Each structure stands twice: as C-alpha cells, then as structure tokens.
C-alpha cells in the first residue's frame, strides 16, 4: 500500500485554498492511493501539510471531496472514494504509516471481494472457515481479528448472493468449478 505523498503549497493554509484547488489535491490523493475511505482523505490532507486535524481542516476537506464528487472526478461507494478509471488493486497494508489503514472499517469492500476471488481462484476453492485468515494475510494483516473476520465474511456472503462464488458444502468455489 502506497500512501499519497506529494508536494503541496505548504506556505498556504489548506483551509484558505479555493475549493477547486483543494478538490484537485483530493482527486490526486484518490488517484494515487486507489480506493480510500473518505475519512482517510481528511487525514492525508492533514499529513501533506504537516498539520494537526482541526474542525476547519476537516470542513474544508469535506467540502473539497463534495466538489470532486459533484464534478464526477471521484465516486463514493460505502464511504470509499475512487476515481472512475482506477482499477481495484490488492494492497498489502503491513507497512502503512496511517493506523486507520489497518482497521477493518477502512478495508474497501471491493478490494476485500477481489482478495477473496483471487484466493479462491489460486486454490481452485477454499474452505469457508479458512477464507478470513488467508484473505487477511493477503491484505497485510498478521492476524484476522473478529472485526476483520466480520468484514471478510460479509463480502464472502455478498459474492455468494451475487453469484460470483458458490458455497459447495462449506467450500467456496467459482461458479464454473462446481
């Protein structure tokens, strides 16, 4: 996982920037990181300027995110921002700086589903009970906490309900591998 790090006009107050300028920075963060929780975008803006998070900075960033969404430069799904042309990528979070990126709530559902599909494809099926541990490792977690297991479990259920996977007696398989 590569966190967005680039030069910003540090001599200026990000809260005083025109909304369009801050929105361009938000879009660049999303393009560089891929799927990212909207709360983490606020943290990234804070980090780029080397500031502490305050109400003004949070409000300015939220306004910039809304502007990027209104202009359709970013998309929002389940609290996660993406850019239309950005593919979903699997990212290992083992060495991330931001503590939020290691929280279950900050795991993008689309990335979790991709990890599940890749794990199932690599093994031509996998026991349902093993999925959370293997997927957690793919995403860079040493252990699958209860919260991470819950997130991965929900996405397994979604994949089965949507027909992306088949649960064949406790083993997840791709539909064509019945």
C-alpha positions in Angstrom: 0.0 0.0 0.0 1.5 3.3 -1.1 0.1 6.3 0.8 -0.1 9.5 -1.3 2.9 11.7 -0.7 3.5 14.7 -2.9 4.3 18.4 -2.7 1.6 20.8 -1.7 1.7 24.6 -1.2 2.9 24.3 2.4 3.2 28.0 2.8 -0.5 28.4 2.4 -3.3 27.4 4.7 -5.2 24.5 3.1 -8.4 25.9 4.6 -7.9 29.1 2.7 -7.3 27.5 -0.7 -10.1 27.8 -3.2 -12.3 24.8 -3.1 -11.3 23.8 -6.6 -7.6 23.7 -5.7 -8.2 21.6 -2.7 -10.5 19.3 -4.7 -7.7 18.7 -7.2 -5.5 17.7 -4.3 -8.2 15.3 -3.1 -8.5 13.8 -6.5 -4.8 13.3 -6.7 -4.8 11.5 -3.3 -7.6 9.2 -4.6 -5.8 8.6 -7.9 -2.5 7.8 -6.2 -3.9 5.5 -3.4 -6.9 4.0 -5.2 -9.9 3.1 -3.1 -9.7 5.1 0.1 -12.1 5.9 2.9 -13.3 9.5 2.9 -12.2 9.9 6.5 -8.7 8.8 5.5 -8.6 11.5 2.8 -9.0 14.1 5.5 -6.0 12.6 7.3 -4.0 12.5 4.2 -4.6 16.3 3.6 -3.6 16.9 7.2 -0.4 14.8 6.7 0.5 16.5 3.4 0.5 19.9 5.1 2.1 18.5 8.4 -0.8 19.9 10.4 -3.0 18.7 13.3 -6.5 17.8 12.4 -9.0 20.5 13.3 -12.6 21.3 12.6 -11.7 23.9 9.9 -9.4 21.5 8.1 -11.9 18.7 8.2 -14.7 21.0 7.0 -12.5 22.3 4.1 -11.5 18.8 3.0 -15.1 17.5 3.2 -16.2 20.5 1.1 -13.4 19.6 -1.4 -14.5 16.0 -1.5 -18.1 17.1 -2.2 -16.8 19.3 -5.1 -14.9 16.4 -6.6 -18.0 14.2 -6.3 -20.2 16.9 -7.8 -17.8 17.2 -10.8 -17.8 13.4 -11.1 -14.0 13.3 -10.7 -14.4 10.8 -7.9 -17.1 8.2 -7.0 -18.3 7.4 -3.5 -19.5 3.9 -2.5 -20.0 2.7 1.1 -17.8 5.6 2.4 -14.9 4.9 0.0 -13.7 7.2 -2.8 -12.4 6.1 -6.1 -11.6 7.5 -9.5 -13.7 6.1 -12.4 -10.7 4.8 -14.3 -8.8 3.4 -11.4 -8.9 -0.4 -11.2 -9.4 -2.1 -7.9 -6.0 -3.3 -6.7 -4.9 -5.6 -3.9 -2.7 -3.7 -1.4 -0.6 -5.1 1.4 -1.1 -2.9 4.5 1.7 -4.4 6.5 4.0 -1.4 6.4 1.5 1.5 6.2 2.1 4.6 8.3 -1.6 5.5 8.9 -3.1 3.4 11.7 -6.5 3.8 10.1 -5.5 1.7 7.1 -5.0 -1.3 9.5 -8.6 -1.0 10.8 -11.3 -3.3 9.5 -13.7 -0.3 8.8 -11.1 1.1 6.4 -10.9 -2.0 4.2 -12.7 -1.2 0.9 -15.4 -3.9 0.2 -14.4 -4.1 -3.4 -10.8 -4.8 -2.5 -11.8 -7.4 0.0 -14.0 -9.1 -2.6 -11.1 -9.1 -5.1 -8.8 -10.7 -2.5 -11.4 -13.4 -1.8 -11.9 -14.1 -5.5 -8.1 -14.3 -6.0 -7.7 -16.7 -3.0 -10.5 -18.9 -4.3 -9.0 -19.0 -7.8 -5.5 -19.7 -6.6 -6.6 -22.8 -4.7 -9.5 -23.8 -7.0 -11.7 -23.4 -4.0 -11.1 -23.0 -0.2 -13.0 -24.0 2.9 -15.2 -21.1 4.0 -13.7 -21.2 7.5 -10.2 -20.6 6.1 -11.0 -17.6 4.0 -10.7 -14.9 6.6 -7.2 -15.9 7.7 -5.9 -16.2 4.2 -7.5 -13.0 2.9 -6.3 -11.1 5.9 -2.7 -12.2 5.2 -3.1 -11.2 1.5 -4.1 -7.7 2.7 -1.1 -7.5 5.1 -2.6 -8.4 8.4 -0.8 -10.9 10.6 -4.0 -11.9 12.4 -7.6 -12.0 11.4 -9.3 -10.1 14.3 -13.0 -10.5 14.9 -13.7 -7.2 13.1 -11.6 -8.3 10.0 -13.3 -11.7 10.0 -16.7 -10.0 10.0 -15.8 -7.7 7.1 -14.4 -10.6 5.1 -17.4 -12.8 6.0 -19.8 -10.2 4.8 -18.0 -9.9 1.5 -18.0 -13.7 1.1 -21.7 -13.7 1.6 -22.2 -10.9 -0.9 -20.1 -12.8 -3.5 -22.2 -15.9 -3.0 -25.5 -14.0 -3.1 -24.4 -12.1 -6.3 -23.3 -15.4 -8.0 -19.6 -14.6 -8.0 -18.9 -17.6 -5.8 -20.7 -20.8 -5.0 -20.7 -22.4 -1.5 -20.5 -26.1 -2.1 -20.8 -27.8 1.3 -18.6 -25.3 3.1 -16.1 -24.8 0.3 -16.1 -21.6 -1.8 -15.6 -22.2 -5.5 -16.0 -20.2 -8.7 -19.3 -20.9 -10.3 -17.7 -22.7 -13.3 -15.8 -25.1 -11.0 -18.8 -26.8 -9.5 
